[in-house]
Amino acid sequence: MTGLTAGALSTGYGVHKLLGPVDLTLAAGEFVCLIGANGAGKSTLIRTLCGVQPPLSGALRIDGAPLAALDPTDRARRLAVVLTDRVASLQMRGRELAALGRYPHVGWHGRLGTTDLAAVDLALEQSGALGLADRLVAEMSDGERQKIMIARALAQEPQVLVLDEATAFLDLPRRVEIFQLLVQLARTRNIAVLLSTHDLDLALRCADTIWLIDADRQLHQGAPEDLALGGQLATAFAADGLVFDALSGEMRLAASAVQSMQLTGQGAPVAWARRALARAGYGVDDSAPHSVHADEGGFVYRGDAPPRHFPTLAALVHALRHGAGKAA
């Protein structure tokens, strides 16, 4: 399977172009994350790749076949989509909802045969939703419902799985779980998986490839690490009050440091002390006259007076804000 390819693709509405021309490839076994600011054109690109919206120009192929030439049934056998829309079939049970994914395979009569039932069970198992099969969808959490929706998509036995903001309503543990699930599905099913997401941190940690749409609606492609080192991530997410930190791979507040402080120590206490100092208005500078040493035993501030020990960063920040270190 070659997955989904786009050649000289331009997307938009009417004569209004949002993106392109670009060449894209969703390869079998690969997990790709599409990221970018609101209004950058992510949803339009997703709809175009799924055949919901026609491209302004260019060619789309799935497993070598022109997407536009496929009838709806054949397209559904090759391409499955999971959207952000809330599940409407609340009175169905998990297995019934997942079984709807077999519609491209069962024909007009809609009866599931042995092969279809096995495909639904496998989809439920691989999506981590087998335990939800007999539960009412109305009784499920958002994360559980999303697993059922992924199971429904897998029941189509697609070559390409596209998800638009599939983690938007989930808390952090459930978002992590869905990201890990999608990586596993790409590998075990050898399918191409594309997720549009605002979760930059998880995308950088999990994706094989990032599709990044910047503020000028230019699309950059590459491994997360290469886009970070090349500066594309920092440029794309540059905004008032925010900075992409290429060292940590995180977005951070770009608050202007009004004072400076040396910071020494090892491990996690140093990393969290750096964040706490930044929040208190201190930049880290090895030449600063005052210092903080951070380790598992606490935090030691050395200034003009004798060293002071603080058991927590909250206590240290409070002291800095109320007089300690003002001469730094």
C-alpha positions in Angstrom: 0.0 0.0 0.0 1.3 3.5 -0.9 -1.2 5.4 1.2 -2.4 8.9 0.1 -0.5 11.2 -2.2 -1.1 14.8 -3.3 0.6 16.4 -6.3 0.7 20.1 -6.8 -2.3 20.4 -4.5 -3.9 23.8 -3.8 -6.8 24.2 -1.4 -9.3 26.9 -0.7 -12.8 28.2 -1.7 -13.7 29.4 -5.2 -10.9 31.7 -6.3 -9.6 32.2 -2.8 -6.6 30.0 -2.3 -5.6 29.1 1.3 -2.7 26.7 0.7 -0.5 25.4 -2.1 0.7 24.1 -4.4 2.2 21.4 -2.2 3.2 17.8 -2.7 2.3 15.5 0.2 2.6 11.8 1.0 0.9 9.8 3.7 2.8 6.6 3.7 1.6 3.2 5.0 2.8 2.7 8.6 3.4 6.4 9.2 1.8 8.7 11.8 1.6 12.3 10.7 0.5 15.3 12.7 -0.9 18.4 11.0 -0.3 21.5 13.2 -0.7 25.3 12.8 -2.5 28.3 14.1 -6.3 28.8 14.0 -7.3 30.0 10.5 -4.1 28.6 8.9 -6.1 26.2 6.7 -5.8 22.9 8.5 -9.4 21.9 8.4 -9.7 22.9 4.7 -6.7 20.7 3.9 -8.2 17.8 5.9 -11.5 18.1 4.0 -9.7 18.3 0.7 -7.6 15.2 1.4 -10.7 13.3 2.4 -12.6 14.2 -0.8 -15.2 16.2 1.1 -14.1 19.4 -0.6 -12.6 19.6 -4.1 -9.1 20.9 -4.5 -8.5 24.1 -6.4 -5.8 22.3 -8.4 -3.6 19.3 -8.2 -4.2 15.5 -8.0 -5.1 13.3 -5.1 -4.4 9.5 -5.2 -5.0 6.8 -2.7 -3.0 3.6 -3.2 -2.4 4.9 -6.7 -6.0 5.4 -7.7 -7.4 8.9 -8.3 -9.5 9.8 -5.3 -12.1 11.8 -7.3 -12.7 8.7 -9.5 -13.6 6.4 -6.7 -17.3 5.8 -5.9 -18.3 6.5 -2.3 -18.3 2.8 -1.4 -14.8 2.2 -2.8 -13.5 5.3 -1.2 -14.9 4.3 2.2 -13.0 1.0 1.9 -9.8 2.8 1.5 -10.2 6.0 3.6 -11.8 6.4 7.0 -12.4 9.7 8.8 -12.9 10.6 12.5 -14.2 14.1 13.1 -14.5 16.3 16.2 -18.3 16.2 16.0 -20.0 14.9 19.1 -21.5 11.4 18.7 -25.2 11.6 17.9 -26.0 7.8 18.3 -26.1 8.0 22.1 -28.7 5.2 22.4 -26.6 2.7 20.5 -24.2 0.3 22.2 -20.5 0.4 21.5 -20.5 -2.7 19.3 -23.4 -1.4 17.3 -21.8 2.0 16.6 -18.5 0.3 15.7 -20.3 -2.0 13.4 -21.5 0.9 11.3 -18.0 1.0 9.9 -18.8 -2.2 7.9 -21.3 -0.4 5.6 -18.8 -0.3 2.6 -18.5 -4.1 2.9 -22.0 -5.5 3.5 -23.9 -4.2 0.6 -27.5 -3.0 0.5 -29.0 -5.6 2.8 -26.8 -4.4 5.7 -26.4 -7.9 7.4 -23.1 -8.7 9.0 -21.6 -12.0 8.2 -18.9 -13.9 10.1 -16.1 -12.0 8.5 -17.8 -8.7 9.3 -18.3 -9.6 12.9 -14.7 -10.6 13.2 -13.6 -7.3 11.7 -15.7 -5.4 14.2 -14.2 -7.4 17.1 -10.7 -6.8 15.9 -11.4 -3.1 15.5 -12.7 -2.9 19.0 -9.8 -4.8 20.4 -7.1 -2.7 18.5 -8.7 0.6 19.5 -8.8 -0.5 23.2 -12.6 -0.4 23.2 -13.5 -4.1 23.5 -14.6 -3.5 27.1 -17.0 -0.8 25.8 -18.8 -3.1 23.3 -21.9 -3.6 25.4 -22.1 -0.2 27.0 -24.5 2.5 25.9 -22.7 5.3 24.1 -24.7 7.8 26.3 -22.9 6.4 29.4 -19.4 6.7 28.0 -16.9 9.5 28.6 -15.6 11.6 25.8 -12.4 9.5 25.7 -14.4 6.3 25.5 -16.6 7.6 22.8 -13.6 8.6 20.8 -12.2 5.1 21.0 -15.5 3.7 19.7 -15.4 6.2 16.8 -11.8 5.0 16.0 -13.1 1.4 16.2 -15.8 2.3 13.7 -13.2 3.8 11.4 -11.0 0.7 11.7 -14.0 -1.6 11.0 -13.9 -0.1 7.4 -10.4 -1.7 7.1 -9.0 1.4 5.5 -5.6 2.1 4.1 -5.7 5.7 5.3 -7.1 7.0 8.6 -7.7 10.7 8.9 -8.6 12.4 12.2 -9.6 16.0 12.6 -9.0 17.3 16.1 -9.9 13.9 17.5 -8.4 14.8 21.0 -10.0 18.3 21.2 -12.5 17.4 24.1 -10.2 15.2 26.1 -8.1 15.7 29.2 -4.3 15.2 29.1 -4.2 11.5 30.1 -6.8 10.6 27.5 -5.0 12.7 24.8 -1.8 10.9 25.6 -3.7 7.6 25.3 -5.2 8.5 21.9 -1.8 9.6 20.5 -0.2 6.4 21.7 -3.1 4.4 20.2 -2.7 6.1 16.8 1.1 5.4 16.7 0.4 1.7 17.5 -2.4 1.5 14.8 -0.1 2.9 12.2 2.5 0.2 13.0 0.3 -2.8 13.6 -2.2 -2.3 10.8 0.4 -0.8 8.5 -1.9 2.1 7.6 -1.3 5.8 7.1 -2.6 7.9 9.9 -3.0 11.7 9.8 -4.1 13.7 12.8 -4.9 17.4 12.8 -4.2 18.7 16.3 -3.4 21.8 18.4 -1.5 19.6 20.9 2.0 20.7 19.9 3.9 18.9 22.6 2.4 15.5 22.0 2.7 16.0 18.2 6.4 16.7 18.6 6.9 13.6 20.8 4.8 11.1 18.8 4.6 12.0 15.1 6.9 10.5 12.5 6.4 13.5 10.4 5.0 17.0 11.0 3.0 19.0 8.5 3.3 22.6 9.7 1.3 25.4 8.3 2.8 28.8 9.3 1.2 32.2 9.5 1.9 32.8 5.8 0.1 29.6 5.0 3.3 27.9 3.8 3.4 24.2 4.6 6.6 22.7 6.0 7.2 19.0 6.2 9.7 17.0 8.2 10.6 15.1 11.3 9.7 17.0 14.5 13.4 17.3 15.4 14.4 18.7 12.0 11.7 21.4 12.0 12.8 22.4 15.5 16.4 22.6 14.6 15.7 24.3 11.3 13.8 27.1 13.1 10.4 26.5 11.3 8.6 25.7 14.5 10.0 28.8 16.2 9.0 31.0 13.3 5.5 29.5 12.9 4.5 29.9 16.5 6.1 33.3 17.1 3.5 35.5 18.7 3.2 38.2 21.3 3.9 36.6 24.7 4.9 33.2 23.3 8.3 31.7 22.2 9.1 28.1 21.0 12.1 26.9 23.1 14.2 24.8 20.8 16.2 23.4 23.7 13.1 22.0 25.6 10.8 21.6 22.6 8.1 23.5 24.4 6.2 26.7 24.1 7.0 29.2 26.9 6.0 32.6 28.0 8.2 35.3 26.5 8.1 37.5 29.6 11.0 40.0 29.7 13.4 39.2 32.5 14.1 42.4 34.5 16.8 40.8 36.7 19.3 38.0 36.5 20.2 35.1 38.6 22.8 32.3 38.5 21.2 28.8 38.7 23.2 25.7 39.6 22.2 22.1 40.6 21.1 18.9 38.9 18.1 17.1 37.6 14.4 18.0 37.7 14.7 20.7 40.5 16.9 22.8 38.2 14.4 22.6 35.3 11.5 23.6 37.5 13.6 26.3 39.3 14.3 27.9 35.9 10.6 28.1 35.2 9.8 29.5 38.6 12.6 32.1 38.3 11.3 33.2 34.9 7.8 33.6 36.4 9.3 35.8 39.1 11.0 38.0 36.4 14.5 36.5 36.5 16.6 35.4 33.6 19.4 32.9 34.2 22.9 34.4 33.8 26.1 32.7 34.9 27.7 36.1 35.6 24.9 37.4 37.8 26.0 38.3 41.4 23.3 36.4 43.1 22.5 32.7 42.7 20.1 29.8 43.4 21.2 26.2 43.9 18.5 23.6 43.3 18.6 19.9 44.3 16.5 17.3 45.9 17.1 18.9 49.3 15.5 22.2 48.4 16.7 25.6 47.1 19.5 27.7 48.4 19.6 31.4 47.6 22.9 33.2 47.9 22.8 37.0 47.9 24.2 39.8 49.9 23.2 38.2 53.2 24.1 34.7 54.4 22.7 31.8 52.3 19.0 31.1 52.8 17.4 27.7 52.4 13.9 27.3 51.0 12.1 24.0 51.0 9.8 24.8 48.1 9.9 27.0 45.0 6.8 28.8 46.1 8.7 30.0 49.2 11.7 31.0 47.1 9.6 33.0 44.7 7.7 34.7 47.5 11.0 35.8 49.1 12.3 37.1 45.8 9.2 39.1 45.2 9.4 40.6 48.7 12.9 41.8 48.8 15.4 39.0 48.4 17.6 39.5 45.2 16.4 43.0 44.4 20.0 44.1 44.0 20.8 41.3 41.6 
